[in-house]
Amino acid sequence: MRFTKSCINNSLPAASAALIIMLSVSAAWAGGPNLIQATDYGDINWSQETLTGQGPNLETAQQNLWKIIAGLRLNSRQRVGELISRSGHLKTQLQQLILKAKTIESPDLAGGQSAVKLRFSLTGAFVEALLAVQPINNVSRPPKIFGRPAGNPGPNGPMFMREITGLVLDARGFRVMPAINPQILSRDGRLIYGPGSVSRSYMVKRGLATYMPDMALAEAAKRAADNPIVIKVLDVDADTNTDLIISNQDADRINRAAKRHDFLYKCRVIIVIDQPGISAKD
């Protein structure tokens, strides 16, 4: 059977129920420099922000990629499949993106058969499609206030703080469930970071945040650059283990820095997790 839009449509009900459970409960997690969630249908690389759908032929690989996409957690409240079920436009856009997914073949099936693998990016056109359904408000780029003051007083004059280039959140030990759009909250309930904190163009280019399995790798990553703020997460939301809770003091520290530097505006956020968890509501 050739892969068609109706073929994808027919797989959506399963993706919104049993397949979603499979993604959150039956998935295995691979170690190494990337945080990779392995499923029966392919892999989710949360560090590289890519999906790989796999099957014995192109049509099956496309259907499996669709199932993975539908089961992705969009945020602490929604799966992508739930958004698809309410938006015919989004469904059409994602169908078109799957048809354009890059094909990779590898001889890794039983008996030496060649499997078809499709690579799909969680940035770029995918984010554009989501934002067409759930738009975000434009935010102003903060002024960069660092370096020498106006009227340079000379080589021995006072310096302002170094540029803050990123944010690394240490969420190890909380069995965090990764999502496309996680949020950072203060202990007293203030929203510190989320889709409304960033430039639309940078969110499309980079995604809201990336997940990594190692603090040293995160602090050395290009995304965080050479002078990130490093903060220990205090807790996660009790329902889904997706949104991160930090101390009020650290929240104030981030807010002060974000007024002077553009690291949040540019989505330069990395979340470090060690053992992803299972949501109580999955």
ZADOGU-756056 format. One record per residue (C-alpha): x, y, z; residue in three letters; residue number from 1. Coordinates in Angstrom, 3 decimals, padded with zeros to 6 digits. Layout:
# residues N
      east     north        up  residuo  num
         X         Y         Z      ALA  NUM
...
//
This chain:
# residues 282
      east     north        up  residuo  num
   000.000   000.000   000.000      MET    1
   001.353   003.401  -000.955      ARG    2
   001.628   006.038   001.732      PHE    3
  -001.130   008.644   001.439      THR    4
  -002.700   011.306   003.621      LYS    5
  -005.627   009.010   004.362      SER    6
  -003.136   006.366   005.450      CYS    7
  -001.795   008.788   008.050      ILE    8
  -005.284   009.862   009.065      ASN    9
  -006.260   006.278   009.790      ASN   10
  -003.322   005.878   012.170      SER   11
  -004.196   008.954   014.256      LEU   12
  -006.762   007.388   016.642      PRO   13
  -004.254   004.747   017.688      ALA   14
  -001.573   007.366   018.143      ALA   15
  -003.805   009.334   020.470      SER   16
  -004.359   006.348   022.752      ALA   17
  -002.317   003.135   022.836      ALA   18
   000.587   004.576   020.873      LEU   19
   000.937   007.498   023.252      ILE   20
   001.061   005.063   026.151      ILE   21
   003.749   003.122   024.311      MET   22
   005.889   006.231   023.899      LEU   23
   005.776   007.104   027.577      SER   24
   005.779   003.669   029.210      VAL   25
   007.464   001.145   026.934      SER   26
   010.248   003.324   025.553      ALA   27
   013.893   002.654   026.320      ALA   28
   016.462   005.382   026.851      TRP   29
   019.937   005.192   025.364      ALA   30
   023.026   006.617   027.021      GLY   31
   025.921   008.484   025.420      GLY   32
   026.251   012.159   024.492      PRO   33
   022.661   012.367   023.207      ASN   34
   019.413   011.743   025.051      LEU   35
   017.652   009.207   022.821      ILE   36
   014.216   007.738   023.453      GLN   37
   013.855   004.431   021.574      ALA   38
   010.362   003.227   020.678      THR   39
   008.913   000.353   018.647      ASP   40
   008.477   002.810   015.768      TYR   41
   011.831   004.598   015.786      GLY   42
   013.828   007.027   017.939      ASP   43
   013.424   010.483   019.455      ILE   44
   016.753   012.284   019.849      ASN   45
   015.962   015.043   022.346      TRP   46
   019.510   016.409   022.186      SER   47
   019.656   016.791   018.408      GLN   48
   015.918   017.561   018.204      GLU   49
   015.229   014.929   015.556      THR   50
   012.979   011.906   015.076      LEU   51
   013.711   008.709   013.178      THR   52
   010.779   006.663   011.927      GLY   53
   011.618   003.112   010.899      GLN   54
   009.972   000.294   008.966      GLY   55
   010.638  -002.494   006.470      PRO   56
   009.489  -000.220   003.637      ASN   57
   008.900   003.458   002.970      LEU   58
   005.161   003.408   003.631      GLU   59
   005.533   001.722   007.016      THR   60
   008.353   004.045   008.011      ALA   61
   006.163   007.054   007.142      GLN   62
   003.256   005.691   009.169      GLN   63
   005.540   004.989   012.134      ASN   64
   006.991   008.489   011.940      LEU   65
   003.454   009.854   012.090      TRP   66
   002.735   007.764   015.169      LYS   67
   005.832   009.088   016.943      ILE   68
   004.937   012.693   016.098      ILE   69
   001.359   012.277   017.344      ALA   70
   002.622   010.829   020.635      GLY   71
   005.098   013.619   021.348      LEU   72
   004.423   015.723   024.419      ARG   73
   003.912   019.303   023.251      LEU   74
   003.873   020.743   026.777      ASN   75
   002.701   019.732   030.241      SER   76
  -000.943   019.756   029.113      ARG   77
  -001.028   018.493   025.516      GLN   78
   000.263   015.905   023.101      ARG   79
   000.865   016.854   019.489      VAL   80
  -001.811   014.299   018.537      GLY   81
  -004.412   016.243   020.517      GLU   82
  -003.532   019.406   018.605      LEU   83
  -003.678   017.537   015.286      ILE   84
  -007.165   016.212   016.089      SER   85
  -008.422   019.800   016.422      ARG   86
  -006.642   021.324   013.434      SER   87
  -007.020   020.095   009.894      GLY   88
  -004.448   022.665   008.807      HIS   89
  -001.814   021.269   011.160      LEU   90
  -002.617   017.718   010.056      LYS   91
  -002.084   018.713   006.424      THR   92
   001.166   020.529   007.174      GLN   93
   002.618   017.584   009.087      LEU   94
   001.555   015.131   006.396      GLN   95
   003.446   017.187   003.843      GLN   96
   006.535   017.313   006.058      LEU   97
   006.510   013.533   006.502      ILE   98
   006.364   013.079   002.739      LEU   99
   009.508   015.249   002.525      LYS  100
   011.394   013.458   005.342      ALA  101
   014.918   012.374   004.425      LYS  102
   015.232   008.654   003.761      THR  103
   018.074   006.646   005.299      ILE  104
   018.464   002.927   004.638      GLU  105
   020.393   000.623   006.923      SER  106
   020.749  -003.203   007.017      PRO  107
   019.663  -003.687   010.613      ASP  108
   016.555  -005.855   010.423      LEU  109
   016.487  -009.580   011.151      ALA  110
   017.975  -011.656   008.336      GLY  111
   019.984  -008.733   006.987      GLY  112
   016.964  -007.036   005.427      GLN  113
   017.291  -003.349   004.751      SER  114
   015.189  -001.113   006.990      ALA  115
   013.956   002.238   005.806      VAL  116
   014.612   005.078   008.241      LYS  117
   013.190   008.573   007.894      LEU  118
   014.823   011.560   009.603      ARG  119
   012.478   014.337   010.771      PHE  120
   013.510   017.624   012.410      SER  121
   011.727   018.999   015.463      LEU  122
   012.832   022.509   014.498      THR  123
   012.248   024.603   011.384      GLY  124
   009.088   023.798   009.439      ALA  125
   007.731   021.576   012.231      PHE  126
   007.784   024.465   014.721      VAL  127
   006.342   026.794   012.067      GLU  128
   003.407   024.398   011.665      ALA  129
   002.784   024.294   015.422      LEU  130
   003.002   028.078   015.738      LEU  131
   000.437   028.508   012.986      ALA  132
  -002.040   026.785   015.322      VAL  133
  -000.700   028.115   018.635      GLN  134
   000.889   031.505   017.837      PRO  135
   003.106   033.315   020.319      ILE  136
   003.353   037.034   020.987      ASN  137
   006.341   038.903   019.647      ASN  138
   008.757   039.955   022.373      VAL  139
   011.309   042.734   022.246      SER  140
   014.966   041.871   022.149      ARG  141
   016.589   043.015   025.401      PRO  142
   019.425   045.511   025.165      PRO  143
   022.882   044.051   025.668      LYS  144
   024.202   045.877   028.718      ILE  145
   027.704   044.634   029.357      PHE  146
   031.280   045.549   028.494      GLY  147
   032.703   049.007   029.178      ARG  148
   030.395   051.917   030.029      PRO  149
   029.668   054.666   027.531      ALA  150
   032.611   057.047   027.212      GLY  151
   035.204   054.269   027.690      ASN  152
   037.265   055.357   030.728      PRO  153
   040.359   053.529   029.529      GLY  154
   041.906   050.085   029.952      PRO  155
   041.794   050.273   033.753      ASN  156
   038.230   051.565   033.965      GLY  157
   035.293   049.648   035.482      PRO  158
   033.628   046.797   033.637      MET  159
   030.013   045.713   033.626      PHE  160
   029.231   042.012   033.972      MET  161
   030.230   039.574   031.238      ARG  162
   027.569   038.653   028.752      GLU  163
   025.312   035.833   029.958      ILE  164
   025.225   033.463   027.012      THR  165
   022.823   030.697   028.056      GLY  166
   020.920   028.853   030.758      LEU  167
   021.701   025.296   031.886      VAL  168
   019.176   023.652   034.196      LEU  169
   020.286   020.664   036.247      ASP  170
   017.116   018.559   036.514      ALA  171
   018.806   015.243   037.273      ARG  172
   017.014   013.029   039.754      GLY  173
   013.466   014.142   038.922      PHE  174
   012.558   011.667   036.152      ARG  175
   011.655   014.522   033.831      VAL  176
   009.424   013.827   030.827      MET  177
   010.816   015.796   027.864      PRO  178
   008.479   018.012   025.845      ALA  179
   008.758   020.279   022.843      ILE  180
   007.744   023.337   024.888      ASN  181
   008.695   022.871   028.551      PRO  182
   008.209   025.716   031.007      GLN  183
   010.324   027.012   033.868      ILE  184
   008.397   028.183   036.928      LEU  185
   009.460   029.807   040.179      SER  186
   008.597   028.208   043.507      ARG  187
   005.891   030.864   043.992      ASP  188
   004.289   030.054   040.623      GLY  189
   005.690   032.728   038.301      ARG  190
   006.356   031.752   034.685      LEU  191
   010.061   032.402   034.091      ILE  192
   010.528   030.789   030.675      TYR  193
   008.244   029.426   027.995      GLY  194
   007.090   030.115   024.432      PRO  195
   006.113   033.668   025.362      GLY  196
   009.685   034.502   026.435      SER  197
   011.434   034.070   023.106      VAL  198
   011.895   035.328   019.596      SER  199
   009.667   033.495   017.137      ARG  200
   012.494   033.190   014.620      SER  201
   014.898   031.689   017.176      TYR  202
   012.226   029.291   018.404      MET  203
   011.756   028.068   014.842      VAL  204
   015.507   027.786   014.325      LYS  205
   016.477   026.149   017.635      ARG  206
   013.361   024.963   019.394      GLY  207
   012.476   026.232   022.863      LEU  208
   015.036   024.081   024.698      ALA  209
   017.161   021.002   024.231      THR  210
   017.760   018.082   026.591      TYR  211
   021.131   016.557   027.371      MET  212
   022.227   013.688   029.656      PRO  213
   025.414   015.220   031.076      ASP  214
   026.226   018.505   032.846      MET  215
   029.740   018.810   031.439      ALA  216
   028.469   018.360   027.899      LEU  217
   025.703   020.893   028.476      ALA  218
   027.998   023.559   029.894      GLU  219
   030.389   023.097   026.959      ALA  220
   027.626   023.010   024.321      ALA  221
   027.514   025.635   021.600      LYS  222
   023.912   026.419   022.489      ARG  223
   024.845   027.636   025.980      ALA  224
   028.098   029.220   024.733      ALA  225
   030.889   030.164   027.130      ASP  226
   029.156   031.855   030.079      ASN  227
   025.790   030.269   030.922      PRO  228
   023.869   030.581   034.157      ILE  229
   023.764   027.140   035.792      VAL  230
   020.820   026.424   038.083      ILE  231
   019.690   023.391   040.062      LYS  232
   016.023   022.501   039.604      VAL  233
   014.100   022.121   042.878      LEU  234
   011.130   020.113   041.628      ASP  235
   008.900   019.294   038.653      VAL  236
   005.167   019.630   038.162      ASP  237
   003.404   016.805   039.948      ALA  238
   001.059   015.847   037.098      ASP  239
   003.391   015.319   034.130      THR  240
   007.014   015.754   035.302      ASN  241
   007.510   018.173   032.397      THR  242
   007.580   021.740   033.745      ASP  243
   010.566   022.606   035.936      LEU  244
   010.398   024.483   039.247      ILE  245
   013.304   026.573   040.497      ILE  246
   013.835   028.662   043.624      SER  247
   012.455   032.184   043.808      ASN  248
   016.001   033.459   044.220      GLN  249
   017.181   031.732   041.044      ASP  250
   014.063   032.931   039.228      ALA  251
   014.898   036.517   040.173      ASP  252
   018.476   035.978   039.043      ARG  253
   017.313   034.790   035.612      ILE  254
   014.843   037.670   035.267      ASN  255
   017.527   040.236   036.110      ARG  256
   019.933   038.728   033.607      ALA  257
   017.250   038.452   030.898      ALA  258
   016.693   042.223   031.068      LYS  259
   020.332   042.807   030.138      ARG  260
   021.139   039.825   027.921      HIS  261
   019.354   037.986   025.121      ASP  262
   019.987   034.327   026.065      PHE  263
   016.292   033.583   026.704      LEU  264
   015.220   035.574   023.661      TYR  265
   017.538   033.363   021.578      LYS  266
   016.329   030.081   023.179      CYS  267
   019.782   029.282   024.557      ARG  268
   018.389   026.882   027.155      VAL  269
   019.596   023.345   027.931      ILE  270
   017.905   020.968   030.377      ILE  271
   020.035   018.171   031.818      VAL  272
   018.173   015.028   032.853      ILE  273
   019.455   011.604   033.783      ASP  274
   016.527   009.179   033.909      GLN  275
   013.383   010.308   032.119      PRO  276
   010.211   009.406   033.928      GLY  277
   006.650   008.358   033.262      ILE  278
   003.831   010.811   033.748      SER  279
   001.259   009.829   036.344      ALA  280
  -001.467   010.711   033.828      LYS  281
  -000.097   008.670   030.887      ASP  282
//
